[in-house]
Each structure stands twice: as C-alpha cells, then as structure tokens.
Amino acid sequence: MHQRAATDTRTGPEERERVAYGGLQAALLRTLVADAPLPEGFAPTRVRALADALERKRLRGAAKAWPGLASSLGERFAELFADYTRHCLPPADADPVADGIAFATWVRTATLDDRARQELLLVRARYVTGSGRARLRRGPAVAATRSLSGRGVLLVVGFPDVGVKTFALHLRPPTSRGPKVWNRSPGVASPPPRRVSRFRL
Amino acid sequence: MSRDGGELGLGIGWRGEIAGFIADLVANAESDRWRLGFVEVVAEHVDPRSPPPDLDALRRQGLAVVPHGISLSLGGSERPERARLERLRTLAERLESPLVSEHIAFVRAGGLEAGHLLPVPRTRTALDVLVANVREAQAALPVPLALEHVAALIEWPGAEMNEADFISELLGRTGALLLLDVANLYANARNHRFDALAWLDRVPLERLAYVHVGGGVERDGLYHDTHAHPVVEGVLHLVEQLCSRTEPPGVLLERDDRFPSRSELAAELVAIATTVGRGADRRAAPDASARRD
C-alpha cells in the first residue's frame, strides 16, 4: 500500500524517549488545566490565552450538552463554571456530557458552606445511602469534598467502634479569583503551609 | 487529477445542528459550480456501528463521508489506543469512506485531558514518536490517513525545525496524506509571524488529500481559530493562493458552533467555491496577474 514508507529504515523511539517526552507534555497540560507552574521557555501570555480558550471551549461544550442547566443558572452559569474548572479537571475524553454532570453535582455542593459540607460528609461516612433507607456502615469509610474556605479539602474518615474524624486539609493558601500561578510576581515568598487542623466531632 | 482519496469536491463538516441544511442543499443542488461532493463527520461524535441515517442518505446521493478523528492523540507520547483505532476503522468501513483524517497534535498526557488539540514540539524526538504512532494508526486503518496541522496559540521552546519542514518530513516518512487547514495556517502565520505563502511553497502539496476552511475571530491581539465565526477575508485569500499552486481534491467548510442562518452558510460555501475557481484560473493563466501577491 502506498502509505507504508518502505525506504525509511530508522528505528522507532525508545521507551525512555517516550517517557521523557510525555513528561514535557504532561507538565504543559498541568499548567493549562490544573494551574500548575508554567514550564520553562513558554511565553506566559500565550499559555494564559490558551488556558482561557480551553476554559471557554469547556464551558461552551457543557452549555451545549446541558442547555437546561445553563439557562437555569442564567448569568451565574459562566461564573460558576469558571469556578468549577478551577477545581475539577476535565473528565475522560473531555466529554462535555460528563463534564456537565460533574458540574451539576459540584454546583450543588458549591452552594453549601463548610459546616454543611462537613455534615454531608459525616452522613456519607456513617451511612450507606442509595436505594432504600440509609443504614449504618459496617466497614471503614472515607469521604471528601472541597473546602469552601480556601483551596483545601474536607476529609472524613470513619472506623467501626472508633468513630468518625474530620480533617480540613489546606492544600495551598486560599486565593481569590486572581491571577493564575504563572502570573505570580517574582521575589514574593510563598506563605507558610497551612497547619492541618483536626477535631473530633 | 486522481489521488488516493479520489476527487472529493466541495464539502462541509456534517454536524447534527446543520443536518437539515445539508440534506436540503444536496436535494436541491442546482448549480454544478458548488455542488456538495463530500462531508466530514467527527468520528467521536457518532456511533461507528450505527451512524446517523442522514449520513447514509448522503452516501446514497453520491457524497463521500470522511471520518475526522480528534482523540487519537497521535502526537502524544503514548501509542494510539487499540480501542480508538478499532472504532475509527469500524466507522470508515461502515461509511465506506475513501480516507480518514486525524491531527498532528496531542490531546492527553499524564492522565489529564486537554479537551483540545495541542501542538507538539518541533523536535526530532517528537517527530520520531509521531512517525511511530502514525504508522501504527495506518496499519490499523483500512483506508489512507490524512494528517492535519493544528492552529496553536503557543509555541514550544527549543524548536529544531520550522512547521513546514516538520510536516514534510512526517508525511515523507509515513506516506500519510496532507489535510491542509487554511484557517490554521492563517492563524499560525498571523500569531507566530511567519510567511504563509512560503509555508505553502514548502509543504508537499502533491500529498494533499483535501483542504479545511474555517472561521475565526481576533481576541486581544491574537487570532483564534474558533469554527464559530465567519470565514475571514485573509483565509479566503490563502485559499486562492493555494489553488493557484495546485488543484486540491477537496475543499471543506468547518463550522462547529454558533451556526448562522442557512443563507449565510450557503453564502460561505459559494464564496469558497468562487475563490477556488479564481485560484484555478490563475493556475491556468499564470502570466495574467498571477502569483504576485
């Protein structure tokens, strides 16, 4: 067949070449969709423009897949979705339908304050819910949700006969809806990591 | 002029939102000048075993249907997934497609999805990986594979060659065909400030499978290839320049979002067909004002 180039005898890339190359791609992608620091050598304004374009595309995709969801939220849709993309990565295959479902779930959680979130987590950790009545769990349980105050995680861990513990993990200092990481001004020292607070309920 | 992909003619990207428009256009085709000859369907948007009946109807009316993949991630560091290739193969067989197309890009890495076609670095390593991945894809597909270069807002550091040479070597080593996206060329030439005509003179136009034409918009000093806005004059100018150099087997309008009225969409198709004709005239009579600009 014409498309097999028989004259090219060069060997294919070695596995370690692929792995190293994949690391470069992953670093760029983390910057674009997960706010990771900008890899060296890229133009920050361009990467920012691309990240914004990706976010716009994601929003348009979800809005098209879930027109009712978008219209029911009205003007808040874009704002809430932008917040959502800052906390939730694109789903497998960047599927707009799945993205819409995840967004809808997130929006419900997003409207709760931390106290209500903890409560929700405790219920999830203590009970098995689903079809029928909620019943007490027998085995250990873990549940987590995003913390409203700052970019942290509320984590609930439950063990039978021991009880349930709630943790608030602050993964990074709270940021406002401000510039993304690659825009931070040089020379500014990072604030110390937040203490992990724990308390028994 | 006969090529592996055959003569495709004028085309449009088939999307559910404009399925009615396309069906009517084909049913009421009065002018041979811009009769639709083919459509392209985004491979990931249809079930390969039971694609929309509209596509079968179009095939019965003599149109070719070309599956256009967006998720193989041929430029990715990992090998193309068997299941994705299998899906593309099934679709091409089901639609009796003359060829399939994909992109010179990656869409996932390190467990993350971009949701977008991202450019690869123009390095030897990236080229070697691409060549290996494209060969695997070719081996799994029943028809020729055409590769499209993407529009990119960013440039990787450490480029070892220009884009035209990168594409030329990729096509030379794999035997793949070229899907030339004039809007992507326009966007990259504008955003990265290079000469689009020199690019056209450097890529292997003899490997041309077909051409994409799409709309875009300028935002904050950058041109965005959106497929959601009208085709700009500069893109049509490049279509004419391309057609003054070669006769493309097919030219296809891509519109993905913010669909305009039927009359506007039809007017864009007419404008493309007219521009292709103008370029052909210049090719036929190269002395008359040709190839100056």
HADDOCK unambig.tbl for C-alpha pairs under 7 A between the chains (distance, minus, plus):
assign (segid A and resid 2 and name CA) (segid B and resid 175 and name CA) 6.80 0.50 0.50
assign (segid A and resid 3 and name CA) (segid B and resid 144 and name CA) 6.85 0.50 0.50
assign (segid A and resid 3 and name CA) (segid B and resid 174 and name CA) 6.38 0.50 0.50
assign (segid A and resid 3 and name CA) (segid B and resid 175 and name CA) 4.15 0.50 0.50
assign (segid A and resid 3 and name CA) (segid B and resid 176 and name CA) 5.76 0.50 0.50
assign (segid A and resid 4 and name CA) (segid B and resid 174 and name CA) 6.12 0.50 0.50
assign (segid A and resid 4 and name CA) (segid B and resid 175 and name CA) 5.81 0.50 0.50
assign (segid A and resid 5 and name CA) (segid B and resid 173 and name CA) 5.86 0.50 0.50
assign (segid A and resid 5 and name CA) (segid B and resid 174 and name CA) 5.38 0.50 0.50
assign (segid A and resid 5 and name CA) (segid B and resid 175 and name CA) 5.42 0.50 0.50
assign (segid A and resid 8 and name CA) (segid B and resid 173 and name CA) 6.12 0.50 0.50
assign (segid A and resid 12 and name CA) (segid B and resid 128 and name CA) 6.32 0.50 0.50
assign (segid A and resid 12 and name CA) (segid B and resid 132 and name CA) 5.91 0.50 0.50
assign (segid A and resid 13 and name CA) (segid B and resid 128 and name CA) 5.77 0.50 0.50
assign (segid A and resid 13 and name CA) (segid B and resid 129 and name CA) 5.83 0.50 0.50
assign (segid A and resid 18 and name CA) (segid B and resid 77 and name CA) 5.09 0.50 0.50
assign (segid A and resid 18 and name CA) (segid B and resid 78 and name CA) 6.91 0.50 0.50
assign (segid A and resid 19 and name CA) (segid B and resid 77 and name CA) 6.80 0.50 0.50
assign (segid A and resid 21 and name CA) (segid B and resid 77 and name CA) 6.05 0.50 0.50
assign (segid A and resid 22 and name CA) (segid B and resid 77 and name CA) 4.78 0.50 0.50
assign (segid A and resid 22 and name CA) (segid B and resid 109 and name CA) 6.36 0.50 0.50
assign (segid A and resid 25 and name CA) (segid B and resid 109 and name CA) 5.95 0.50 0.50
assign (segid A and resid 26 and name CA) (segid B and resid 109 and name CA) 4.76 0.50 0.50
assign (segid A and resid 26 and name CA) (segid B and resid 110 and name CA) 4.91 0.50 0.50
assign (segid A and resid 29 and name CA) (segid B and resid 109 and name CA) 6.95 0.50 0.50
assign (segid A and resid 29 and name CA) (segid B and resid 112 and name CA) 6.97 0.50 0.50
assign (segid A and resid 29 and name CA) (segid B and resid 114 and name CA) 6.72 0.50 0.50
assign (segid A and resid 41 and name CA) (segid B and resid 157 and name CA) 5.23 0.50 0.50
assign (segid A and resid 42 and name CA) (segid B and resid 156 and name CA) 6.37 0.50 0.50
assign (segid A and resid 42 and name CA) (segid B and resid 157 and name CA) 6.15 0.50 0.50
assign (segid A and resid 46 and name CA) (segid B and resid 153 and name CA) 6.12 0.50 0.50
assign (segid A and resid 46 and name CA) (segid B and resid 154 and name CA) 5.47 0.50 0.50
assign (segid A and resid 47 and name CA) (segid B and resid 154 and name CA) 6.13 0.50 0.50
assign (segid A and resid 50 and name CA) (segid B and resid 153 and name CA) 6.07 0.50 0.50
assign (segid A and resid 54 and name CA) (segid B and resid 116 and name CA) 6.83 0.50 0.50
assign (segid A and resid 90 and name CA) (segid B and resid 113 and name CA) 6.02 0.50 0.50
assign (segid A and resid 92 and name CA) (segid B and resid 113 and name CA) 6.62 0.50 0.50
assign (segid A and resid 93 and name CA) (segid B and resid 113 and name CA) 6.29 0.50 0.50
assign (segid A and resid 93 and name CA) (segid B and resid 115 and name CA) 6.95 0.50 0.50
assign (segid A and resid 94 and name CA) (segid B and resid 113 and name CA) 5.90 0.50 0.50
assign (segid A and resid 94 and name CA) (segid B and resid 114 and name CA) 6.92 0.50 0.50
assign (segid A and resid 94 and name CA) (segid B and resid 115 and name CA) 4.80 0.50 0.50
